[in-house]
Amino acid sequence: MPNAKLIFKDRYTFDDGALVEMTIWQTPEPVPPSEHRLKYSLFYGRPGKRIIGYDNERGKGDHKHILDKETAYVFVSIDRLIDDFLNDVKEQRS
């Protein structure tokens, strides 16, 4: 991602081998159709298997994946994004 600045990165492996990885970049321009200047990828799963994912990609905008279902996500702030993602992870793990 040219000219993007990494602003947040965290990774955690649970005792059962499941992984949480969160990466957020500041971009010079929004990634259309998103209107904010962030690119993010939040992942929960196991090697080769996404269980939960939040991301914004060109052409799709902000969205989330829970198991095999993809839905739109309304981005409010970085803190809210991380909270929403971790709440979905907690719910999936319970």
MOPAC internal coordinates of N, CA, C and O (Angstrom, degrees):
PM7 1SCF
backbone

  N    0.0000 0     0.00 0     0.00 0    0    0    0
  C    1.4502 1     0.00 0     0.00 0    1    0    0
  C    1.5326 1   108.51 1     0.00 0    2    1    0
  O    1.2310 1   120.14 1   -83.85 1    3    2    1
  N    1.3377 1   117.35 1    96.15 1    3    2    1
  C    1.4615 1   120.15 1  -175.98 1    5    3    2
  C    1.5286 1   111.70 1   -62.80 1    6    5    3
  O    1.2310 1   121.21 1   -41.52 1    7    6    5
  N    1.3129 1   115.28 1   138.48 1    7    6    5
  C    1.4597 1   123.72 1   176.95 1    9    7    6
  C    1.5254 1   114.44 1    65.94 1   10    9    7
  O    1.2310 1   119.39 1  -171.39 1   11   10    9
  N    1.3066 1   118.78 1     8.61 1   11   10    9
  C    1.4648 1   121.19 1   175.97 1   13   11   10
  C    1.5281 1   108.08 1   -86.46 1   14   13   11
  O    1.2310 1   121.06 1   -34.99 1   15   14   13
  N    1.3182 1   115.57 1   145.01 1   15   14   13
  C    1.4649 1   121.51 1  -179.20 1   17   15   14
  C    1.5258 1   108.26 1  -113.82 1   18   17   15
  O    1.2310 1   120.55 1   -56.43 1   19   18   17
  N    1.3231 1   116.55 1   123.57 1   19   18   17
  C    1.4533 1   121.47 1   176.78 1   21   19   18
  C    1.5220 1   108.91 1   -66.03 1   22   21   19
  O    1.2310 1   120.07 1   -56.03 1   23   22   21
  N    1.3413 1   117.47 1   123.97 1   23   22   21
  C    1.4622 1   119.86 1  -179.70 1   25   23   22
  C    1.5287 1   112.55 1  -116.89 1   26   25   23
  O    1.2310 1   120.04 1   164.61 1   27   26   25
  N    1.3357 1   117.52 1   -15.39 1   27   26   25
  C    1.4704 1   119.71 1   178.94 1   29   27   26
  C    1.5137 1   109.52 1  -157.17 1   30   29   27
  O    1.2310 1   121.00 1   -46.63 1   31   30   29
  N    1.3245 1   115.69 1   133.37 1   31   30   29
  C    1.4653 1   120.32 1   175.16 1   33   31   30
  C    1.5177 1   107.35 1  -149.90 1   34   33   31
  O    1.2310 1   120.98 1   -49.62 1   35   34   33
  N    1.3277 1   115.73 1   130.38 1   35   34   33
  C    1.4561 1   121.18 1   178.46 1   37   35   34
  C    1.5176 1   108.22 1  -147.76 1   38   37   35
  O    1.2310 1   121.13 1   -33.84 1   39   38   37
  N    1.3104 1   115.45 1   146.16 1   39   38   37
  C    1.4661 1   120.90 1  -179.39 1   41   39   38
  C    1.5128 1   107.92 1  -144.56 1   42   41   39
  O    1.2310 1   121.10 1   -43.78 1   43   42   41
  N    1.3358 1   115.50 1   136.22 1   43   42   41
  C    1.4568 1   120.89 1   179.98 1   45   43   42
  C    1.5201 1   108.94 1  -143.18 1   46   45   43
  O    1.2310 1   120.95 1   -45.21 1   47   46   45
  N    1.3300 1   115.79 1   134.79 1   47   46   45
  C    1.4581 1   120.70 1   175.80 1   49   47   46
  C    1.5206 1   108.65 1  -112.00 1   50   49   47
  O    1.2310 1   120.80 1   -55.32 1   51   50   49
  N    1.3165 1   116.08 1   124.68 1   51   50   49
  C    1.4557 1   121.80 1   177.16 1   53   51   50
  C    1.5270 1   109.84 1   -74.69 1   54   53   51
  O    1.2310 1   120.79 1   -18.94 1   55   54   53
  N    1.3353 1   116.10 1   161.06 1   55   54   53
  C    1.4607 1   121.22 1   179.57 1   57   55   54
  C    1.5277 1   112.32 1   -57.99 1   58   57   55
  O    1.2310 1   120.03 1   151.68 1   59   58   57
  N    1.3319 1   117.55 1   -28.32 1   59   58   57
  C    1.4692 1   120.40 1  -178.75 1   61   59   58
  C    1.5345 1   112.86 1   -86.13 1   62   61   59
  O    1.2310 1   120.53 1  -174.99 1   63   62   61
  N    1.3336 1   116.59 1     5.01 1   63   62   61
  C    1.4587 1   120.78 1   177.64 1   65   63   62
  C    1.5122 1   115.15 1    94.68 1   66   65   63
  O    1.2310 1   119.64 1   169.15 1   67   66   65
  N    1.3343 1   118.29 1   -10.85 1   67   66   65
  C    1.4659 1   121.17 1   177.18 1   69   67   66
  C    1.5311 1   108.71 1   -67.35 1   70   69   67
  O    1.2310 1   121.10 1   -29.08 1   71   70   69
  N    1.3114 1   115.50 1   150.92 1   71   70   69
  C    1.4596 1   121.84 1  -172.08 1   73   71   70
  C    1.5232 1   111.25 1  -127.71 1   74   73   71
  O    1.2310 1   120.96 1   -41.54 1   75   74   73
  N    1.3233 1   115.77 1   138.46 1   75   74   73
  C    1.4682 1   122.82 1   169.13 1   77   75   74
  C    1.5164 1   106.41 1  -114.88 1   78   77   75
  O    1.2310 1   120.88 1   -52.00 1   79   78   77
  N    1.3262 1   115.93 1   128.00 1   79   78   77
  C    1.4542 1   120.62 1   175.56 1   81   79   78
  C    1.5207 1   108.26 1  -136.85 1   82   81   79
  O    1.2310 1   120.76 1   -54.21 1   83   82   81
  N    1.3224 1   116.15 1   125.79 1   83   82   81
  C    1.4616 1   122.16 1  -177.92 1   85   83   82
  C    1.5272 1   109.18 1  -126.05 1   86   85   83
  O    1.2310 1   120.66 1   -52.29 1   87   86   85
  N    1.3289 1   116.34 1   127.71 1   87   86   85
  C    1.4563 1   121.70 1   178.77 1   89   87   86
  C    1.5233 1   108.14 1  -136.21 1   90   89   87
  O    1.2310 1   121.01 1   -48.39 1   91   90   89
  N    1.3366 1   115.68 1   131.61 1   91   90   89
  C    1.4748 1   121.56 1   179.48 1   93   91   90
  C    1.5230 1   108.39 1  -134.00 1   94   93   91
  O    1.2310 1   121.05 1   -49.05 1   95   94   93
  N    1.3346 1   115.61 1   130.95 1   95   94   93
  C    1.4483 1   122.14 1   177.51 1   97   95   94
  C    1.5235 1   110.09 1  -117.19 1   98   97   95
  O    1.2310 1   120.70 1   -32.61 1   99   98   97
  N    1.3295 1   116.28 1   147.39 1   99   98   97
  C    1.4740 1   122.63 1   169.42 1  101   99   98
  C    1.5233 1   105.87 1   -90.76 1  102  101   99
  O    1.2310 1   120.21 1   -51.34 1  103  102  101
  N    1.3296 1   117.21 1   128.66 1  103  102  101
  C    1.4577 1   121.19 1  -179.33 1  105  103  102
  C    1.5276 1   110.20 1  -111.74 1  106  105  103
  O    1.2310 1   120.19 1   -27.57 1  107  106  105
  N    1.3381 1   117.24 1   152.43 1  107  106  105
  C    1.4661 1   119.00 1   179.88 1  109  107  106
  C    1.5299 1   112.71 1   -66.69 1  110  109  107
  O    1.2310 1   120.53 1   151.10 1  111  110  109
  N    1.3236 1   116.60 1   -28.90 1  111  110  109
  C    1.4635 1   122.83 1   179.78 1  113  111  110
  C    1.5273 1   108.73 1  -134.10 1  114  113  111
  O    1.2310 1   119.71 1   -25.57 1  115  114  113
  N    1.3352 1   118.15 1   154.43 1  115  114  113
  C    1.4656 1   119.57 1   175.01 1  117  115  114
  C    1.5292 1   111.79 1   -59.82 1  118  117  115
  O    1.2310 1   121.18 1   -27.58 1  119  118  117
  N    1.3263 1   115.36 1   152.42 1  119  118  117
  C    1.4628 1   121.89 1   173.99 1  121  119  118
  C    1.5335 1   105.58 1   -92.43 1  122  121  119
  O    1.2310 1   119.72 1   -77.08 1  123  122  121
  N    1.3423 1   118.14 1   102.92 1  123  122  121
  C    1.4635 1   120.50 1  -173.24 1  125  123  122
  C    1.5287 1   112.77 1   -59.01 1  126  125  123
  O    1.2310 1   119.60 1   -39.04 1  127  126  125
  N    1.2935 1   118.36 1   140.96 1  127  126  125
  C    1.4558 1   127.98 1     7.16 1  129  127  126
  C    1.5326 1   114.57 1   -91.32 1  130  129  127
  O    1.2310 1   119.17 1  -171.11 1  131  130  129
  N    1.3385 1   119.19 1     8.89 1  131  130  129
  C    1.4716 1   120.23 1   175.40 1  133  131  130
  C    1.5243 1   109.33 1   -60.47 1  134  133  131
  O    1.2310 1   120.81 1   -30.08 1  135  134  133
  N    1.3319 1   116.06 1   149.92 1  135  134  133
  C    1.4625 1   119.78 1  -179.10 1  137  135  134
  C    1.5263 1   112.50 1  -104.52 1  138  137  135
  O    1.2310 1   120.01 1   168.18 1  139  138  137
  N    1.3236 1   117.58 1   -11.82 1  139  138  137
  C    1.4677 1   121.17 1   177.81 1  141  139  138
  C    1.5287 1   109.60 1   -89.41 1  142  141  139
  O    1.2310 1   120.63 1   -14.70 1  143  142  141
  N    1.3248 1   116.40 1   165.30 1  143  142  141
  C    1.4604 1   120.87 1  -177.94 1  145  143  142
  C    1.5331 1   111.53 1  -101.22 1  146  145  143
  O    1.2310 1   121.18 1  -128.92 1  147  146  145
  N    1.3169 1   115.35 1    51.08 1  147  146  145
  C    1.4600 1   121.09 1   177.77 1  149  147  146
  C    1.5194 1   109.74 1  -129.07 1  150  149  147
  O    1.2310 1   121.05 1   -31.90 1  151  150  149
  N    1.3023 1   115.59 1   148.10 1  151  150  149
  C    1.4629 1   123.34 1   170.37 1  153  151  150
  C    1.5244 1   104.52 1  -124.58 1  154  153  151
  O    1.2310 1   120.48 1   -50.16 1  155  154  153
  N    1.3258 1   116.70 1   129.84 1  155  154  153
  C    1.4613 1   118.42 1  -176.14 1  157  155  154
  C    1.5200 1   111.58 1  -140.59 1  158  157  155
  O    1.2310 1   122.20 1   -24.79 1  159  158  157
  N    1.3242 1   113.39 1   155.21 1  159  158  157
  C    1.4519 1   121.93 1   176.38 1  161  159  158
  C    1.5270 1   107.10 1  -145.40 1  162  161  159
  O    1.2310 1   120.80 1   -67.00 1  163  162  161
  N    1.3226 1   116.07 1   113.00 1  163  162  161
  C    1.4599 1   122.06 1   178.62 1  165  163  162
  C    1.5228 1   106.91 1  -118.62 1  166  165  163
  O    1.2310 1   120.72 1   -54.25 1  167  166  165
  N    1.3131 1   116.23 1   125.75 1  167  166  165
  C    1.4621 1   122.12 1  -171.65 1  169  167  166
  C    1.5140 1   110.75 1  -129.35 1  170  169  167
  O    1.2310 1   120.95 1   -44.33 1  171  170  169
  N    1.3267 1   115.78 1   135.67 1  171  170  169
  C    1.4605 1   122.56 1   168.36 1  173  171  170
  C    1.5150 1   107.06 1  -132.63 1  174  173  171
  O    1.2310 1   120.93 1   -51.45 1  175  174  173
  N    1.3087 1   115.82 1   128.55 1  175  174  173
  C    1.4545 1   119.34 1   178.49 1  177  175  174
  C    1.5082 1   111.37 1   171.24 1  178  177  175
  O    1.2310 1   122.06 1    25.80 1  179  178  177
  N    1.3002 1   113.66 1  -154.20 1  179  178  177
  C    1.4612 1   122.72 1   178.90 1  181  179  178
  C    1.5198 1   106.85 1  -127.63 1  182  181  179
  O    1.2310 1   120.01 1   -16.97 1  183  182  181
  N    1.3164 1   117.58 1   163.03 1  183  182  181
  C    1.4705 1   118.66 1  -179.76 1  185  183  182
  C    1.5381 1   110.96 1   -51.47 1  186  185  183
  O    1.2310 1   121.50 1   -57.69 1  187  186  185
  N    1.3267 1   114.74 1   122.31 1  187  186  185
  C    1.4561 1   120.98 1   178.81 1  189  187  186
  C    1.5237 1   115.35 1    80.89 1  190  189  187
  O    1.2310 1   119.76 1  -178.15 1  191  190  189
  N    1.3450 1   118.05 1     1.85 1  191  190  189
  C    1.4729 1   120.07 1  -178.38 1  193  191  190
  C    1.5268 1   110.71 1  -140.79 1  194  193  191
  O    1.2310 1   120.78 1   -70.89 1  195  194  193
  N    1.3233 1   116.11 1   109.11 1  195  194  193
  C    1.4657 1   121.05 1   174.54 1  197  195  194
  C    1.5251 1   107.91 1   -82.24 1  198  197  195
  O    1.2310 1   120.84 1   -50.91 1  199  198  197
  N    1.3293 1   116.00 1   129.09 1  199  198  197
  C    1.4648 1   122.08 1   174.60 1  201  199  198
  C    1.5226 1   108.82 1  -101.19 1  202  201  199
  O    1.2310 1   120.90 1   135.13 1  203  202  201
  N    1.3390 1   115.88 1   -44.87 1  203  202  201
  C    1.4701 1   121.81 1   176.25 1  205  203  202
  C    1.5209 1   107.70 1  -135.59 1  206  205  203
  O    1.2310 1   120.73 1   -42.42 1  207  206  205
  N    1.3123 1   116.21 1   137.58 1  207  206  205
  C    1.4526 1   120.87 1   175.45 1  209  207  206
  C    1.5172 1   110.08 1  -147.22 1  210  209  207
  O    1.2310 1   121.16 1   -43.09 1  211  210  209
  N    1.3168 1   115.39 1   136.91 1  211  210  209
  C    1.4654 1   121.57 1   172.33 1  213  211  210
  C    1.5211 1   105.52 1  -119.61 1  214  213  211
  O    1.2310 1   120.16 1   -47.37 1  215  214  213
  N    1.3296 1   117.30 1   132.63 1  215  214  213
  C    1.4576 1   119.54 1   176.33 1  217  215  214
  C    1.5251 1   110.00 1  -161.63 1  218  217  215
  O    1.2310 1   121.87 1    -9.53 1  219  218  217
  N    1.3027 1   114.03 1   170.47 1  219  218  217
  C    1.4641 1   120.82 1   173.71 1  221  219  218
  C    1.5140 1   106.73 1  -136.32 1  222  221  219
  O    1.2310 1   121.39 1   -63.38 1  223  222  221
  N    1.2935 1   114.95 1   116.62 1  223  222  221
  C    1.4524 1   119.34 1   179.84 1  225  223  222
  C    1.5222 1   109.34 1  -119.55 1  226  225  223
  O    1.2310 1   121.83 1   -26.35 1  227  226  225
  N    1.3056 1   114.11 1   153.65 1  227  226  225
  C    1.4644 1   120.79 1  -179.79 1  229  227  226
  C    1.5293 1   109.81 1   -53.75 1  230  229  227
  O    1.2310 1   121.07 1   -51.03 1  231  230  229
  N    1.3239 1   115.56 1   128.97 1  231  230  229
  C    1.4506 1   120.95 1   178.53 1  233  231  230
  C    1.5254 1   114.05 1    92.51 1  234  233  231
  O    1.2310 1   119.85 1   156.20 1  235  234  233
  N    1.3324 1   117.89 1   -23.80 1  235  234  233
  C    1.4693 1   121.04 1  -179.60 1  237  235  234
  C    1.5166 1   111.92 1  -108.28 1  238  237  235
  O    1.2310 1   120.02 1   148.38 1  239  238  237
  N    1.3072 1   117.57 1   -31.62 1  239  238  237
  C    1.4591 1   121.20 1  -176.85 1  241  239  238
  C    1.5191 1   111.91 1    74.97 1  242  241  239
  O    1.2310 1   121.18 1    18.57 1  243  242  241
  N    1.3163 1   115.35 1  -161.43 1  243  242  241
  C    1.4639 1   122.09 1  -176.65 1  245  243  242
  C    1.5237 1   110.11 1   -72.24 1  246  245  243
  O    1.2310 1   120.86 1   -52.31 1  247  246  245
  N    1.3213 1   115.97 1   127.69 1  247  246  245
  C    1.4616 1   120.09 1   178.98 1  249  247  246
  C    1.5233 1   109.62 1  -158.94 1  250  249  247
  O    1.2310 1   121.77 1   -12.01 1  251  250  249
  N    1.3315 1   114.21 1   167.99 1  251  250  249
  C    1.4603 1   118.87 1   178.09 1  253  251  250
  C    1.5206 1   109.42 1  -135.89 1  254  253  251
  O    1.2310 1   121.87 1   -25.15 1  255  254  253
  N    1.3037 1   114.03 1   154.85 1  255  254  253
  C    1.4604 1   122.40 1   177.61 1  257  255  254
  C    1.5282 1   106.95 1  -118.83 1  258  257  255
  O    1.2310 1   120.34 1   -52.36 1  259  258  257
  N    1.3062 1   116.96 1   127.64 1  259  258  257
  C    1.4588 1   121.22 1   171.06 1  261  259  258
  C    1.5225 1   105.74 1  -126.73 1  262  261  259
  O    1.2310 1   121.96 1   -66.11 1  263  262  261
  N    1.3279 1   113.85 1   113.89 1  263  262  261
  C    1.4638 1   121.76 1  -170.81 1  265  263  262
  C    1.5256 1   107.51 1    54.70 1  266  265  263
  O    1.2310 1   118.91 1    56.19 1  267  266  265
  N    1.3087 1   119.68 1  -123.81 1  267  266  265
  C    1.4624 1   120.70 1  -177.27 1  269  267  266
  C    1.5248 1   113.59 1   -96.72 1  270  269  267
  O    1.2310 1   120.15 1  -170.18 1  271  270  269
  N    1.3420 1   117.32 1     9.82 1  271  270  269
  C    1.4639 1   120.42 1  -176.50 1  273  271  270
  C    1.5363 1   110.11 1  -105.39 1  274  273  271
  O    1.2310 1   120.73 1   -49.37 1  275  274  273
  N    1.3229 1   116.21 1   130.63 1  275  274  273
  C    1.4625 1   122.21 1   176.81 1  277  275  274
  C    1.5188 1   108.89 1  -110.73 1  278  277  275
  O    1.2310 1   120.46 1   -48.92 1  279  278  277
  N    1.3516 1   116.73 1   131.08 1  279  278  277
  C    1.4561 1   121.55 1   178.01 1  281  279  278
  C    1.5237 1   109.78 1  -136.14 1  282  281  279
  O    1.2310 1   121.04 1   -22.95 1  283  282  281
  N    1.3163 1   115.62 1   157.05 1  283  282  281
  C    1.4624 1   120.80 1   176.40 1  285  283  282
  C    1.5276 1   109.43 1   -64.83 1  286  285  283
  O    1.2310 1   120.79 1   -29.49 1  287  286  285
  N    1.3226 1   116.09 1   150.51 1  287  286  285
  C    1.4600 1   121.96 1   176.83 1  289  287  286
  C    1.5202 1   107.49 1  -126.83 1  290  289  287
  O    1.2310 1   120.37 1   -45.40 1  291  290  289
  N    1.3237 1   116.90 1   134.60 1  291  290  289
  C    1.4675 1   121.46 1   178.00 1  293  291  290
  C    1.5250 1   108.43 1   -93.74 1  294  293  291
  O    1.2310 1   120.65 1   -71.99 1  295  294  293
  N    1.3266 1   116.36 1   108.01 1  295  294  293
  C    1.4616 1   121.64 1  -179.82 1  297  295  294
  C    1.5244 1   109.44 1   -76.28 1  298  297  295
  O    1.2310 1   120.78 1   -51.89 1  299  298  297
  N    1.3487 1   116.12 1   128.11 1  299  298  297
  C    1.4642 1   121.86 1   178.15 1  301  299  298
  C    1.5262 1   110.36 1  -113.96 1  302  301  299
  O    1.2310 1   120.62 1   131.06 1  303  302  301
  N    1.3383 1   116.42 1   -48.94 1  303  302  301
  C    1.4614 1   122.20 1  -178.86 1  305  303  302
  C    1.5247 1   108.62 1  -162.20 1  306  305  303
  O    1.2310 1   120.78 1   -14.07 1  307  306  305
  N    1.3141 1   116.12 1   165.93 1  307  306  305
  C    1.4648 1   120.22 1   177.25 1  309  307  306
  C    1.5265 1   110.39 1   -61.86 1  310  309  307
  O    1.2310 1   120.16 1   134.48 1  311  310  309
  N    1.3246 1   117.30 1   -45.52 1  311  310  309
  C    1.4696 1   120.26 1  -179.56 1  313  311  310
  C    1.5230 1   111.35 1   -59.73 1  314  313  311
  O    1.2310 1   120.52 1   136.99 1  315  314  313
  N    1.3155 1   116.61 1   -43.01 1  315  314  313
  C    1.4633 1   120.42 1  -179.90 1  317  315  314
  C    1.5308 1   111.12 1   -67.06 1  318  317  315
  O    1.2310 1   120.66 1   140.33 1  319  318  317
  N    1.3303 1   116.35 1   -39.67 1  319  318  317
  C    1.4666 1   121.47 1   177.33 1  321  319  318
  C    1.5281 1   110.39 1   -57.30 1  322  321  319
  O    1.2310 1   120.67 1   129.35 1  323  322  321
  N    1.3245 1   116.33 1   -50.65 1  323  322  321
  C    1.4646 1   120.89 1  -178.92 1  325  323  322
  C    1.5227 1   110.69 1   -64.34 1  326  325  323
  O    1.2310 1   120.13 1   136.60 1  327  326  325
  N    1.3320 1   117.35 1   -43.40 1  327  326  325
  C    1.4753 1   120.80 1   178.56 1  329  327  326
  C    1.5286 1   111.34 1   -61.01 1  330  329  327
  O    1.2310 1   120.26 1   133.13 1  331  330  329
  N    1.3301 1   117.11 1   -46.87 1  331  330  329
  C    1.4625 1   120.57 1  -179.93 1  333  331  330
  C    1.5278 1   110.66 1   -60.77 1  334  333  331
  O    1.2310 1   120.83 1   135.15 1  335  334  333
  N    1.3191 1   116.03 1   -44.85 1  335  334  333
  C    1.4550 1   120.76 1   179.84 1  337  335  334
  C    1.5355 1   111.04 1   -61.78 1  338  337  335
  O    1.2310 1   120.58 1   129.71 1  339  338  337
  N    1.3333 1   116.49 1   -50.29 1  339  338  337
  C    1.4772 1   119.63 1  -178.64 1  341  339  338
  C    1.5193 1   112.18 1   -64.85 1  342  341  339
  O    1.2310 1   119.94 1   147.53 1  343  342  341
  N    1.3279 1   117.72 1   -32.47 1  343  342  341
  C    1.4687 1   120.34 1   174.86 1  345  343  342
  C    1.5288 1   110.97 1   -65.29 1  346  345  343
  O    1.2310 1   120.21 1   139.59 1  347  346  345
  N    1.3398 1   117.19 1   -40.41 1  347  346  345
  C    1.4568 1   119.92 1   176.03 1  349  347  346
  C    1.5317 1   111.51 1   -65.23 1  350  349  347
  O    1.2310 1   120.64 1   141.94 1  351  350  349
  N    1.3162 1   116.38 1   -38.06 1  351  350  349
  C    1.4758 1   120.22 1   177.03 1  353  351  350
  C    1.5324 1   109.57 1   -63.52 1  354  353  351
  O    1.2310 1   120.83 1   133.38 1  355  354  353
  N    1.3332 1   116.02 1   -46.62 1  355  354  353
  C    1.4691 1   120.33 1  -179.76 1  357  355  354
  C    1.5269 1   110.40 1   -59.45 1  358  357  355
  O    1.2310 1   120.47 1   135.95 1  359  358  357
  N    1.3264 1   116.71 1   -44.05 1  359  358  357
  C    1.4644 1   120.55 1  -179.62 1  361  359  358
  C    1.5372 1   110.86 1   -64.17 1  362  361  359
  O    1.2310 1   120.62 1   139.43 1  363  362  361
  N    1.3110 1   116.42 1   -40.57 1  363  362  361
  C    1.4655 1   120.70 1  -179.54 1  365  363  362
  C    1.5328 1   111.02 1   -67.05 1  366  365  363
  O    1.2310 1   120.36 1   145.66 1  367  366  365
  N    1.3242 1   116.92 1   -34.34 1  367  366  365
  C    1.4617 1   121.15 1  -177.73 1  369  367  366
  C    1.5204 1   112.82 1   -80.28 1  370  369  367
  O    1.2310 1   120.10 1   163.80 1  371  370  369
  N    1.3388 1   117.41 1   -16.20 1  371  370  369
  C    1.4813 1   118.51 1  -176.57 1  373  371  370
  C    1.5100 1   112.77 1   -84.08 1  374  373  371
  O    1.2310 1   120.10 1   180.00 1  375  374  373

